[in-house]
């Protein structure tokens, strides 16, 4: 009987270093978790008509993206809502993947779809007033899907003023 207890005690003592090592390494696994990401700073640089139809109009929006993080932002997709002077004008999505190096700024295009039959009259009234001379206030809200070990969905929000061309070329819009 005594031999069996000594053998069990020996196994328990031999397994103790393994359990201690596991207890020390378990919290270290949380150190491998990526740091939280700050959303990219977004600015709207312009809109250009791509396709004009009766029910919807497609525009290419030029965005500036700044990465405030210490790691590369690999944006696989983004979806945005665009308001021009308070009018819910468009929904947009990225045209492809975008990479923004840490601490740098890049420009990217997104495709936005508007319904000018519904929103056009309100926008025309705004353009006929002071906004037509000074530019349009805009706001962008939505999210970017960033690839890390798995996808992370980061909300984004931006606002500013979109300058309008004085007598821009055909096809250009505010």
KEPA-96517 format. One record per residue: residue number from 0; residue in three letters; x, y, z of N, C-alpha, C, O, CB in turn. Coordinates in pm, 1 decimal, m for minus. Each point is the difference from the previous one (the first is absolute). Last residue first. Glycine has a CB too. Example, Ala and Ser with C-alpha at 12.3 -4.5 7.8 and 13.67 -1.06 7.14 Angstrom:
REC/1/SER/1285.0/m225.0/708.0/82.0/119.0/6.0/m77.0/109.0/73.0/50.9/110.8/16.9/67.5/m173.6/m231.4
REC/0/ALA/m89.4/m509.2/207.5/m89.0/119.0/0.0/90.0/120.0/0.0/103.6/m1.9/66.5/m292.8/m115.4/58.1
//
This chain:
REC/173/UNK/m2096.1/6848.7/m5670.2/54.7/36.0/130.8/50.4/m119.7/75.5/49.1/13.9/112.0/m202.8/176.7/m105.2
REC/172/UNK/159.4/m258.0/m519.1/m105.3/42.7/90.6/63.8/34.5/131.8/113.1/m40.7/26.2/m285.9/m102.7/m140.8
REC/171/UNK/286.5/39.5/m451.4/46.2/19.6/138.3/m114.8/51.4/82.3/m82.9/77.8/m47.1/318.0/m31.2/m28.1
REC/170/UNK/m278.8/m124.2/m393.7/10.6/m125.6/71.8/47.6/16.5/142.9/m12.5/m92.6/80.1/56.6/m15.2/m295.2
REC/169/UNK/93.9/477.6/m130.5/m119.9/m81.7/m11.0/23.3/m131.8/70.7/108.0/m58.1/m10.4/m169.7/166.8/m207.9
REC/168/UNK/350.3/292.4/400.6/m18.2/m69.8/m126.7/m125.2/m85.2/1.1/m51.1/m35.2/106.3/297.1/34.1/m138.2
REC/167/UNK/m236.1/436.1/351.2/77.4/m121.2/m24.2/m27.4/m63.4/m133.3/m95.0/36.6/m69.3/95.9/m71.7/308.8
REC/166/UNK/m40.1/490.6/10.5/m74.4/m41.7/m119.5/69.3/m124.0/m51.0/57.7/0.1/m108.7/m132.7/237.7/48.7
REC/165/UNK/182.8/m115.6/499.0/m75.7/118.2/m41.5/m85.4/m30.8/m122.3/m121.7/17.7/4.5/302.0/130.2/87.9
REC/164/UNK/m59.3/m534.5/264.6/65.0/71.9/m109.6/m87.9/115.2/m45.3/m122.6/m11.4/m0.6/240.4/m198.7/m72.4
REC/163/UNK/m116.8/31.2/583.0/m63.7/m20.7/m128.4/75.0/73.7/m109.4/47.9/111.3/21.6/m268.1/m139.9/92.4
REC/162/UNK/333.8/m202.5/404.8/6.6/115.6/m90.1/m61.6/m34.9/m133.9/15.0/m111.4/m50.3/192.2/193.4/165.2
REC/161/UNK/m305.2/m289.3/380.8/41.4/m38.3/m133.6/m4.3/122.8/m88.0/m106.9/56.6/m22.8/21.8/m292.1/53.8
REC/160/UNK/135.2/144.2/523.5/m61.1/79.0/m105.9/60.3/m40.3/m132.7/122.0/m2.0/m16.4/m163.7/193.3/174.2
REC/159/UNK/m37.0/m486.5/318.6/82.4/108.9/m50.7/m76.0/76.4/m105.3/m122.8/m5.8/m6.5/331.0/m123.1/55.0
REC/158/UNK/m181.6/m361.0/293.0/m79.5/110.0/m54.8/95.4/109.3/m43.5/114.6/6.3/44.6/m313.7/m61.6/103.2
REC/157/UNK/161.0/m512.3/29.1/75.5/118.9/m39.6/m97.4/106.2/m48.9/m110.7/m29.8/m44.8/312.9/m110.3/m16.6
REC/156/UNK/m129.9/m401.9/283.8/m88.0/115.2/m7.4/85.4/120.4/m34.7/108.0/18.5/56.1/m271.4/m117.0/112.3
REC/155/UNK/165.1/m492.4/m100.7/63.8/125.7/m37.7/m105.9/108.1/m10.7/m116.8/m27.0/m28.0/300.2/m95.4/m94.8
REC/154/UNK/m85.6/m415.8/352.8/m88.5/108.3/m43.6/80.8/124.0/m36.6/102.5/29.4/61.6/m285.8/m119.4/84.9
REC/153/UNK/333.6/m435.4/m177.9/28.9/123.5/71.5/m94.9/108.3/m49.5/m3.8/28.1/m119.8/247.1/m93.7/150.2
REC/152/UNK/m154.6/m503.2/m18.5/m88.5/102.3/m55.4/16.9/125.9/85.0/m30.0/m0.2/119.4/m137.7/m174.1/m206.7
REC/151/UNK/480.4/m284.9/m30.4/m43.7/95.5/102.2/m83.9/104.6/m70.5/39.0/51.6/m104.7/166.9/m90.7/251.3
REC/150/UNK/m16.0/m500.7/m261.9/m52.4/131.9/m36.7/m41.9/81.0/122.6/m59.8/m53.0/93.7/m17.1/m43.2/m310.8
REC/149/UNK/479.1/m237.6/271.8/m135.0/m22.7/m48.1/m54.8/136.7/m35.4/66.4/100.6/25.1/m101.7/m311.6/116.9
REC/148/UNK/465.6/206.6/m33.6/m6.7/m146.1/10.3/m136.6/m48.0/m45.4/m14.9/m114.0/m43.8/180.0/114.9/234.2
REC/147/UNK/m138.5/425.5/m377.2/111.7/m25.9/91.9/8.0/m151.0/10.6/9.2/m67.4/m102.7/m37.4/287.9/235.6
REC/146/UNK/m248.4/174.8/m451.0/50.5/m136.1/16.5/117.2/0.0/96.7/97.4/73.0/m18.2/m172.6/m133.1/m214.4
REC/145/UNK/m376.9/395.0/174.0/145.5/m7.0/0.2/41.9/m144.5/25.1/m53.3/m66.9/88.5/72.4/306.7/m6.3
REC/144/UNK/m461.2/83.1/m244.3/32.6/m137.0/40.2/150.7/m14.8/m15.6/51.8/6.1/m111.5/m281.4/m99.3/40.9
REC/143/UNK/m95.6/545.5/159.1/100.8/m66.1/m82.7/23.9/m138.5/58.7/2.7/m18.6/121.7/107.0/240.3/m187.0
REC/142/UNK/m553.9/149.6/86.7/102.8/m83.8/60.1/100.3/m44.1/m105.5/m27.7/1.3/m119.9/m135.4/m79.3/293.9
REC/141/UNK/m206.7/517.2/m82.6/m0.3/m138.4/m45.2/105.1/m79.9/71.9/25.4/20.9/118.6/m108.4/51.2/m340.0
REC/140/UNK/m67.4/472.2/69.3/m10.8/m93.9/111.5/m3.1/m140.7/m56.6/m56.4/m23.6/m106.9/m67.4/192.7/250.3
REC/139/UNK/209.3/393.8/m280.2/15.3/m139.5/m39.0/m9.0/m85.1/125.9/64.5/30.2/100.4/79.8/30.8/m301.5
REC/138/UNK/m280.1/474.1/19.0/33.4/m92.5/108.0/0.2/m140.8/m57.3/m84.6/m36.3/m81.8/m16.2/189.5/258.7
REC/137/UNK/124.7/413.6/m349.8/m24.5/m142.5/m18.1/25.8/m73.8/130.1/71.2/48.3/88.0/m8.9/m31.4/m330.8
REC/136/UNK/m159.8/509.1/0.0/38.1/m75.6/119.5/m30.7/m146.9/m28.7/m103.7/m32.0/m58.1/57.6/230.3/216.4
REC/135/UNK/151.8/155.6/m555.5/m101.6/m76.0/73.1/59.4/m66.2/122.7/107.6/m59.5/m5.8/m230.8/20.4/m207.4
REC/134/UNK/249.5/518.9/m83.5/22.8/m143.2/10.8/m110.3/m64.1/82.2/m86.2/68.7/54.7/333.8/m33.6/m74.7
REC/133/UNK/m218.5/437.6/m124.9/96.8/m30.5/105.5/35.7/m148.0/8.9/98.2/m34.2/65.9/m187.6/227.9/57.5
REC/132/UNK/m232.0/m4.3/m441.4/120.2/83.7/m9.6/107.4/m43.2/99.1/118.9/14.0/m28.7/m262.0/175.5/m46.9
REC/131/UNK/m281.0/m406.8/60.5/50.5/m7.0/m135.8/127.4/80.9/m17.5/81.6/m32.3/m86.3/m313.8/m0.6/7.1
REC/130/UNK/m17.8/42.7/483.1/82.6/m120.6/m9.2/59.7/m13.0/m139.4/109.0/m55.0/m15.5/m251.2/m57.3/189.3
REC/129/UNK/m174.8/458.8/m62.2/139.4/27.5/34.7/91.0/m121.9/m15.0/119.2/14.2/m27.1/m202.5/158.7/183.5
REC/128/UNK/m355.2/m229.0/m428.5/23.8/94.4/109.8/148.3/22.1/21.1/79.8/m13.8/m92.7/m292.2/m58.7/201.2
REC/127/UNK/52.1/m243.1/m425.8/m44.1/131.2/m46.6/23.2/107.0/107.0/9.6/118.2/m32.9/m181.2/m229.7/m113.3
REC/126/UNK/259.4/m347.3/239.0/99.3/53.3/m92.9/m37.5/139.2/m50.2/87.9/81.0/m29.3/m33.5/m314.5/m38.4
REC/125/UNK/m359.1/m0.3/345.1/120.6/34.7/75.7/106.2/63.5/m90.5/65.1/97.4/37.6/m113.9/m285.9/121.6
REC/124/UNK/m341.3/21.8/m359.3/m33.5/118.8/81.3/122.5/45.9/79.5/26.1/119.7/11.7/m267.1/m196.3/5.8
REC/123/UNK/280.7/m324.0/m258.5/m2.8/115.5/m90.0/m33.9/128.5/75.3/57.1/105.3/m28.3/m124.6/m256.6/m159.4
REC/122/UNK/50.8/m259.5/421.6/137.5/38.3/m29.9/5.4/122.3/m91.8/84.8/87.4/18.0/m15.8/m326.6/9.6
REC/121/UNK/m489.7/54.5/68.7/56.3/59.7/122.0/143.9/44.3/m24.3/40.4/106.4/46.8/m190.2/m251.0/95.6
REC/120/UNK/m68.0/m86.4/m496.6/m58.8/132.6/25.1/55.9/68.8/124.8/24.0/120.7/m1.8/m229.8/m202.3/m109.5
REC/119/UNK/355.6/m372.4/4.0/46.7/108.1/m86.8/m61.4/135.8/27.4/72.8/99.0/6.3/m37.6/m270.4/m173.6
REC/118/UNK/m131.4/m283.3/364.0/79.8/96.6/75.9/44.7/121.4/m80.7/46.2/98.9/56.8/29.3/m288.3/79.3
REC/117/UNK/m358.9/m167.3/m325.2/m47.4/19.1/136.6/72.9/116.0/68.5/m63.7/85.1/62.1/9.4/m330.0/m49.9
REC/116/UNK/178.9/124.8/m447.3/m144.2/26.2/m7.9/m55.0/31.6/138.5/m84.6/88.0/16.1/64.7/m240.8/m215.9
REC/115/UNK/471.7/17.4/151.8/m23.7/143.1/m19.3/m146.4/33.0/m21.5/m40.3/114.4/20.9/266.7/m97.5/m116.3
REC/114/UNK/73.5/m403.7/329.2/m130.2/3.9/m65.2/m37.1/147.4/m14.1/m61.0/58.5/89.6/m11.4/m286.8/6.0
REC/113/UNK/570.5/m60.7/m47.2/m95.9/100.7/45.5/m133.1/m21.8/m70.0/m8.1/m68.9/m101.7/193.9/234.0/145.1
REC/112/UNK/318.7/m431.3/79.6/m123.0/0.6/m78.2/m97.3/98.4/63.3/m24.6/m3.6/120.5/59.7/m237.3/m192.3
REC/111/UNK/537.3/139.3/56.2/m120.2/36.8/74.7/m118.7/5.9/m95.3/12.5/39.9/m115.8/125.1/90.1/283.7
REC/110/UNK/403.0/m334.2/m115.3/m114.4/19.9/m88.8/m121.2/30.3/86.9/m32.8/m75.4/91.6/128.8/m80.6/m269.8
REC/109/UNK/450.6/253.1/266.2/m113.7/m85.8/33.6/m110.2/31.7/m100.0/m3.8/108.8/m57.3/65.4/m118.5/306.5
REC/108/UNK/514.8/85.2/m200.6/m131.0/26.1/m58.3/m102.3/m96.6/55.9/29.8/m117.0/24.1/77.8/203.2/m232.6
REC/107/UNK/375.5/134.5/417.2/m67.5/m117.2/m53.9/m135.8/42.3/m54.8/m59.7/97.8/45.1/179.8/m250.6/118.0
REC/106/UNK/400.2/334.6/59.3/m129.0/32.7/m59.7/m56.8/m126.0/m61.9/73.4/m82.9/m53.6/m3.6/322.4/9.4
REC/105/UNK/284.2/m151.8/485.2/m18.0/m45.2/m138.1/m135.3/50.1/m49.9/m87.4/36.6/78.5/232.1/m243.1/m39.2
REC/104/UNK/249.1/277.8/393.7/m126.8/37.3/m61.8/m1.8/m53.5/m143.1/98.5/12.9/m72.8/m117.3/195.9/218.1
REC/103/UNK/297.7/m349.5/353.2/m1.5/56.5/m135.4/m142.0/24.4/m49.0/m97.9/m47.2/57.7/312.8/m69.9/m105.7
REC/102/UNK/m49.7/m106.0/467.3/37.1/140.8/0.4/m1.5/66.1/m136.1/51.3/110.9/m14.9/84.0/m162.2/209.3
REC/101/UNK/m130.4/m465.3/m223.2/m11.8/73.0/126.3/50.2/143.5/m12.6/107.6/24.9/m54.4/m80.7/m240.7/176.7
REC/100/UNK/m225.7/m20.2/m564.3/113.7/m19.7/90.8/m16.1/82.3/128.2/m68.9/102.1/m0.5/216.6/m146.7/m198.2
REC/99/UNK/m525.7/m160.6/m131.7/43.9/130.2/49.4/112.5/m24.1/100.2/m23.9/m50.6/109.7/m207.5/155.0/m144.4
REC/98/UNK/m68.7/m366.4/m389.5/99.7/m12.7/106.4/48.0/139.7/37.4/39.4/78.9/m85.8/32.5/m309.4/3.8
REC/97/UNK/m523.3/m25.3/m174.4/80.1/120.9/19.1/97.8/m28.4/113.7/m38.4/m53.9/103.8/m150.1/208.6/m186.0
REC/96/UNK/m172.7/m429.5/m300.6/74.3/5.2/126.2/89.0/123.9/3.0/48.8/45.8/m103.3/m52.8/m297.7/119.5
REC/95/UNK/m419.5/301.5/m324.1/97.2/m107.5/18.3/67.7/15.3/134.9/m34.1/88.4/78.6/71.2/m103.7/m327.0
REC/94/UNK/m396.9/294.3/113.9/15.5/m66.1/m128.9/96.4/m117.6/9.0/m1.9/m87.9/m86.2/m46.1/304.9/m27.5
REC/93/UNK/m290.0/m2.1/512.9/132.7/5.8/m60.8/0.5/m75.5/m132.5/m81.1/m89.7/m22.9/186.8/107.1/250.9
REC/92/UNK/m555.4/220.8/m52.9/83.6/m113.8/38.1/131.7/10.7/m74.2/9.5/65.9/m103.6/m211.8/m212.5/147.1
REC/91/UNK/m290.9/458.9/104.0/119.5/m33.1/m76.5/70.5/m121.9/51.5/m22.5/m45.0/112.3/46.1/281.2/m163.7
REC/90/UNK/m503.5/108.9/26.7/61.5/m114.7/67.2/119.6/m39.6/m84.3/m6.0/1.8/m122.9/m215.1/m82.9/225.2
REC/89/UNK/m71.8/580.1/m58.5/55.7/m117.0/m67.7/45.4/m107.8/97.1/23.7/23.9/118.4/46.8/125.2/m302.6
REC/88/UNK/m317.2/289.4/289.8/15.3/m3.8/m144.7/41.5/m134.9/m57.2/m48.7/m37.4/m106.7/106.0/273.0/123.8
REC/87/UNK/m296.5/39.3/400.1/55.1/m135.6/m11.1/15.9/m36.3/m146.0/m89.4/m60.5/m59.1/m16.9/m6.4/276.8
REC/86/UNK/119.8/564.3/m2.8/m84.5/m84.8/m83.7/69.4/m135.0/m14.1/113.9/m7.9/m46.1/m209.9/208.5/m80.6
REC/85/UNK/294.7/176.8/359.5/m111.8/m55.8/76.0/m93.4/m88.3/m80.2/m93.2/m57.0/56.8/108.4/254.9/82.9
REC/84/UNK/377.8/2.7/m335.9/m79.4/108.1/59.9/m124.8/m54.1/69.4/m108.3/57.5/m11.2/193.0/98.7/m165.2
REC/83/UNK/119.4/m536.3/m33.2/44.6/128.9/m50.3/m95.6/105.1/52.2/m119.1/m2.9/m31.0/221.8/m100.2/m177.1
REC/82/UNK/55.1/m434.5/340.0/m99.3/107.2/6.2/64.5/126.6/m54.1/112.9/33.5/35.8/m230.2/m138.7/164.7
REC/81/UNK/210.6/m464.1/m213.7/44.2/136.3/m26.3/m119.4/93.8/9.0/m103.8/m22.7/m62.2/291.4/m60.5/m85.7
REC/80/UNK/m6.1/m438.7/316.4/m117.5/82.8/m29.3/51.6/142.1/m15.9/76.1/48.2/84.0/m238.8/m200.3/46.0
REC/79/UNK/430.3/m353.9/m183.4/m19.5/134.5/52.8/m135.5/56.8/m38.4/m59.1/m36.5/m101.6/304.2/71.5/91.1
REC/78/UNK/120.2/m498.5/38.9/m133.5/44.3/m39.5/m27.9/130.1/72.6/21.9/11.9/120.6/m103.5/m250.1/m160.8
REC/77/UNK/528.6/m113.2/m105.5/m58.9/108.1/78.7/m138.3/29.7/m54.7/m25.2/m12.7/m119.8/252.8/110.6/171.8
REC/76/UNK/224.4/m486.1/m63.9/m128.1/50.1/m48.3/m45.6/111.4/91.2/37.1/5.4/117.2/m97.7/m229.5/m215.3
REC/75/UNK/487.8/20.2/137.9/m50.6/m89.1/m103.8/m130.3/52.1/m59.0/m34.4/m30.3/m114.2/144.2/m161.9/229.2
REC/74/UNK/343.4/401.7/139.9/m145.6/15.8/m10.3/m49.1/m86.0/m115.0/31.6/25.7/m116.1/m23.0/210.5/210.0
REC/73/UNK/429.3/m193.8/230.9/m37.9/m70.5/m122.1/m152.5/1.0/m6.4/m66.8/m85.4/58.2/276.8/m63.2/m54.8
REC/72/UNK/194.8/433.9/268.5/m143.7/m26.8/m9.9/m25.4/m65.2/m135.3/21.4/61.8/m104.3/m81.3/135.3/256.4
REC/71/UNK/522.7/m177.3/175.0/m61.5/15.6/m131.5/m149.2/m29.1/8.8/m40.0/m99.6/60.2/256.4/35.6/m172.5
REC/70/UNK/31.4/239.0/555.7/1.2/m118.1/m87.1/m70.2/33.4/m131.2/m80.4/92.9/m7.3/81.9/m248.0/208.1
REC/69/UNK/25.8/451.0/175.3/140.1/m39.1/m17.7/14.2/m123.8/m87.2/110.4/m50.9/m19.2/m59.9/149.7/241.4
REC/68/UNK/m458.3/299.6/m241.1/48.5/m116.6/74.2/148.2/m26.7/m27.6/60.4/61.0/m88.3/m291.4/m157.9/79.8
REC/67/UNK/m90.1/427.6/m193.6/63.8/46.6/123.5/65.1/m111.9/81.3/54.1/25.7/107.5/m220.7/156.5/m103.3
REC/66/UNK/26.9/m77.3/m543.3/10.1/m108.8/96.9/72.7/50.0/125.7/121.2/21.3/m4.2/m119.5/m193.8/m183.5
REC/65/UNK/m312.7/405.0/m235.8/121.3/9.2/80.5/m3.8/m108.3/105.9/m101.1/m16.8/68.3/119.4/265.7/m109.5
REC/64/UNK/m268.4/m112.2/m464.0/1.8/m84.1/119.8/134.0/17.0/70.1/105.2/m13.6/m62.6/m264.5/m153.3/m43.2
REC/63/UNK/m193.2/407.0/m295.2/132.2/m0.7/60.8/m8.3/m79.5/128.9/m90.4/22.5/80.4/150.7/201.8/m183.2
REC/62/UNK/m382.0/m243.5/m365.3/18.9/13.4/144.2/147.7/8.5/34.1/83.4/m63.5/m64.5/m295.8/m62.2/104.4
REC/61/UNK/m166.6/179.5/m474.3/142.6/m6.9/33.9/14.5/28.7/148.5/m37.6/107.2/47.5/108.0/m34.8/m281.4
REC/60/UNK/m488.6/m273.5/m91.1/39.5/94.6/104.7/147.4/m23.4/32.1/43.8/m113.5/18.9/m280.5/120.8/77.6
REC/59/UNK/m128.7/m105.4/m519.0/125.4/m44.1/60.9/38.8/109.5/99.4/16.4/116.2/m37.2/59.3/m251.2/m171.3
REC/58/UNK/m587.0/m7.8/21.4/110.0/94.6/4.5/122.0/m68.1/59.7/m10.8/m95.3/77.1/m149.3/289.0/m55.6
REC/57/UNK/m369.7/m295.1/m246.3/120.3/m54.1/61.3/111.0/103.6/m12.9/24.3/54.7/m107.5/m94.0/m293.8/54.5
REC/56/UNK/m505.3/211.0/63.4/116.8/60.5/m61.2/122.8/m49.2/76.9/m0.7/m7.8/122.8/m131.6/214.0/m199.2
REC/55/UNK/m428.9/m356.3/m11.8/117.4/19.1/85.2/115.0/56.2/m82.8/5.6/m14.6/m122.1/m79.0/m174.9/272.5
REC/54/UNK/m373.0/144.5/m330.4/m25.3/m41.1/138.4/119.1/18.8/93.1/m17.7/21.6/119.8/m142.7/m183.7/m210.2
REC/53/UNK/189.9/281.6/m379.3/m121.7/62.3/52.7/m17.8/m32.4/147.9/m28.3/89.4/79.8/m77.0/m103.5/m307.2
REC/52/UNK/604.4/28.9/40.7/m121.7/m66.4/m43.4/m119.4/69.0/61.9/15.4/95.2/76.4/105.9/m313.3/m101.4
REC/51/UNK/448.7/267.3/m59.5/m122.1/70.0/39.9/m120.3/m72.0/m60.9/m13.3/m9.7/m122.0/137.4/231.7/138.1
REC/50/UNK/434.0/m302.5/121.5/m114.8/m45.9/m78.4/m125.0/68.3/52.1/m27.1/m1.7/120.1/137.1/m221.5/m165.8
REC/49/UNK/320.8/373.9/186.9/40.7/m115.6/m79.2/m111.5/m45.3/m92.3/21.5/m23.3/m118.9/132.1/m46.0/302.1
REC/48/UNK/16.9/550.2/107.4/m104.4/m85.9/m55.6/61.5/m113.5/m80.4/95.5/19.8/m75.0/m252.9/175.0/67.6
REC/47/UNK/387.1/52.3/434.3/m1.4/7.4/m145.3/m102.1/m99.9/m52.6/m3.0/m115.4/42.9/246.5/187.5/m49.6
REC/46/UNK/m49.5/205.4/490.4/m92.9/m94.8/m61.7/4.9/19.8/m150.7/5.9/113.0/m48.5/m156.6/m114.1/253.8
REC/45/UNK/504.3/118.2/254.5/m80.9/35.2/m115.8/m89.8/m112.3/m45.5/15.4/m114.9/41.2/162.1/268.7/m108.2
REC/44/UNK/99.0/m126.3/480.4/68.8/94.9/m87.8/m83.2/39.7/m120.6/19.1/108.9/m54.0/194.7/m207.1/128.0
REC/43/UNK/m267.1/m93.0/465.8/m57.8/m10.0/m134.1/62.7/107.8/m86.4/m7.9/118.5/32.3/m210.7/m212.3/57.2
REC/42/UNK/412.4/m179.6/367.9/m45.6/127.3/m57.1/m52.6/m26.7/m140.2/50.3/m87.5/m70.5/117.8/220.6/208.0
REC/41/UNK/m12.8/m413.4/360.5/m51.9/0.4/m136.6/m38.8/140.8/m40.6/m59.6/73.5/78.8/m22.2/m309.0/m51.4
REC/40/UNK/392.2/m88.8/347.3/m60.6/131.5/m21.1/m35.8/10.0/m148.3/82.3/m29.3/m86.6/50.8/136.8/279.3
REC/39/UNK/m111.1/m585.5/79.8/72.9/94.1/m84.9/m74.2/133.5/m6.2/m122.9/4.0/5.9/216.1/m195.5/m141.9
REC/38/UNK/m127.5/m117.8/577.7/m54.2/9.8/m136.6/83.1/96.9/m83.3/57.0/95.5/52.9/m288.3/m146.7/33.2
REC/37/UNK/449.0/m243.7/306.7/m72.2/126.4/m13.0/m56.0/4.8/m141.6/64.7/m48.2/m93.0/84.6/167.9/264.5
REC/36/UNK/m27.4/m581.5/110.4/28.0/93.0/m108.7/m85.0/125.8/11.8/m117.8/m4.9/35.3/178.6/m188.0/m181.9
REC/35/UNK/157.2/m192.6/514.1/m120.6/57.3/m59.1/37.9/103.3/m106.1/98.6/72.1/14.7/m225.5/m111.1/200.4
REC/34/UNK/465.8/m364.5/m130.7/m44.2/121.1/68.3/m127.8/52.5/m64.2/m22.6/m22.3/m118.9/260.6/77.6/179.9
REC/33/UNK/m120.4/m585.5/m70.9/38.0/127.0/m62.0/m57.5/118.9/75.8/m105.7/m7.9/62.5/117.0/m107.1/m283.3
REC/32/UNK/133.9/m357.7/443.6/m120.9/63.7/m53.0/38.8/134.3/m60.9/69.9/78.1/64.5/m217.3/m194.0/108.2
REC/31/UNK/449.2/m162.6/74.6/0.8/m17.5/m144.4/m122.5/61.4/m66.1/m3.8/13.4/m122.3/134.6/m221.4/154.2
REC/30/UNK/m72.0/189.1/441.3/91.5/99.5/m55.8/6.9/m9.8/m151.3/37.6/96.6/m66.4/94.8/m103.5/277.1
REC/29/UNK/m376.0/m305.0/51.6/m76.1/123.3/m20.5/88.9/110.8/m54.4/m49.7/95.7/m59.4/m104.7/m161.7/244.6
REC/28/UNK/341.5/m350.4/m62.9/m76.4/m11.5/m124.0/m79.1/126.7/m27.5/m20.3/36.4/m115.8/5.3/m283.0/149.5
REC/27/UNK/254.7/183.5/373.7/82.7/51.7/m109.1/m73.3/m10.5/m133.3/28.7/77.3/m91.4/178.0/m142.6/217.8
REC/26/UNK/m390.7/m118.1/278.6/m18.3/144.8/m12.8/81.6/60.1/m114.6/m38.4/102.8/m55.8/m5.4/m94.9/300.4
REC/25/UNK/100.7/m475.7/m176.2/m139.0/32.6/m31.5/m24.0/150.4/m6.9/m59.6/45.5/m97.7/m8.6/m257.5/207.8
REC/24/UNK/487.1/m1.9/32.8/m15.9/30.9/m142.3/m142.3/41.8/m36.3/m18.9/72.0/m98.0/201.0/m233.6/51.3
REC/23/UNK/m61.4/23.0/494.9/74.5/121.5/m34.0/m22.3/41.0/m144.7/m4.0/119.3/m29.9/175.0/m180.6/199.8
REC/22/UNK/m360.9/m341.4/m7.8/m62.3/111.6/71.4/70.9/131.7/m31.8/m64.6/104.7/m3.4/m4.5/m262.0/186.8
REC/21/UNK/252.2/m241.6/m355.1/m127.7/29.9/m65.9/m68.7/118.9/65.9/m56.9/84.7/m68.9/33.1/m326.3/6.3
REC/20/UNK/414.1/78.5/264.9/32.0/62.8/m127.7/m127.7/38.3/m75.4/m7.6/108.3/m58.1/221.6/m240.7/47.8
REC/19/UNK/m262.9/m111.7/405.5/48.3/134.6/31.2/30.7/76.2/m128.7/m34.7/117.3/m13.4/129.7/m200.1/232.0
REC/18/UNK/m211.8/m371.5/m252.3/m117.2/80.2/36.5/40.3/144.0/30.6/m72.9/93.0/m34.5/m39.3/m298.8/125.2
REC/17/UNK/457.5/m96.3/m178.1/m80.3/18.7/m121.7/m122.4/86.4/30.2/m33.8/89.7/m77.2/112.2/m313.1/m11.4
REC/16/UNK/201.6/91.1/449.0/62.9/102.1/m84.8/m80.4/27.7/m127.7/m6.7/114.1/m45.7/228.7/m185.4/136.2
REC/15/UNK/m383.2/m278.7/201.4/m11.5/134.9/56.8/68.1/106.2/m86.5/m60.5/104.8/m22.6/52.2/m208.6/248.9
REC/14/UNK/9.2/m390.7/m278.9/m92.9/79.2/m81.5/m12.5/144.2/46.8/m54.2/83.6/m72.3/m69.4/m292.2/26.2
REC/13/UNK/390.5/m112.4/285.5/57.9/14.8/m133.4/m89.0/87.0/m88.6/51.8/72.0/m85.4/58.3/m296.7/109.1
REC/12/UNK/m265.9/112.0/406.6/115.2/90.1/12.6/61.4/24.0/m137.3/38.4/112.9/m30.6/6.3/m195.4/265.5
REC/11/UNK/m393.0/m229.4/m210.6/m51.3/132.7/31.1/111.8/101.5/8.2/m14.6/111.8/m49.3/m174.7/m215.6/171.2
REC/10/UNK/302.7/m344.6/m177.3/m63.3/49.3/m122.0/m51.8/141.3/21.5/13.2/85.8/m87.2/m76.0/m320.2/22.0
REC/9/UNK/237.7/13.5/438.3/107.2/29.3/m95.3/m55.6/55.3/m130.2/58.0/92.0/m57.6/80.0/m272.8/159.9
REC/8/UNK/m438.8/25.1/224.7/60.7/125.0/45.5/111.0/41.2/m95.9/15.4/118.9/m27.9/m71.2/m174.8/267.9
REC/7/UNK/m141.9/m357.7/m314.4/m97.2/105.6/m30.3/56.6/135.1/39.1/m15.9/97.6/m73.3/m174.5/m257.9/107.2
REC/6/UNK/443.7/m217.2/84.6/0.2/15.4/m144.8/m95.5/112.3/m41.1/35.1/79.7/m87.0/21.1/m324.6/59.3
REC/5/UNK/m43.9/121.9/477.6/124.6/67.0/m36.1/6.3/25.5/m150.5/46.9/104.8/m44.5/67.5/m214.0/239.7
REC/4/UNK/m479.3/m136.5/m27.7/m9.7/140.5/38.7/126.0/76.8/m36.5/m7.5/115.2/m42.7/m145.0/m180.1/228.4
REC/3/UNK/151.8/m406.1/m256.8/m94.1/63.8/m90.9/m12.9/149.4/33.0/m2.3/80.8/m92.9/m122.8/m299.5/67.4
REC/2/UNK/382.3/m50.1/312.8/67.4/17.4/m127.4/m89.8/73.3/m99.7/46.6/87.0/m73.5/85.7/m295.9/116.8
REC/1/UNK/m304.6/75.1/374.1/85.5/116.4/13.0/71.0/29.3/m131.3/19.5/116.4/m35.1/10.8/m166.2/278.3
REC/0/UNK/m293.7/m336.0/m204.0/m82.4/118.5/0.0/86.5/124.5/0.0/m27.6/96.4/m71.4/m152.5/m220.9/190.9
//
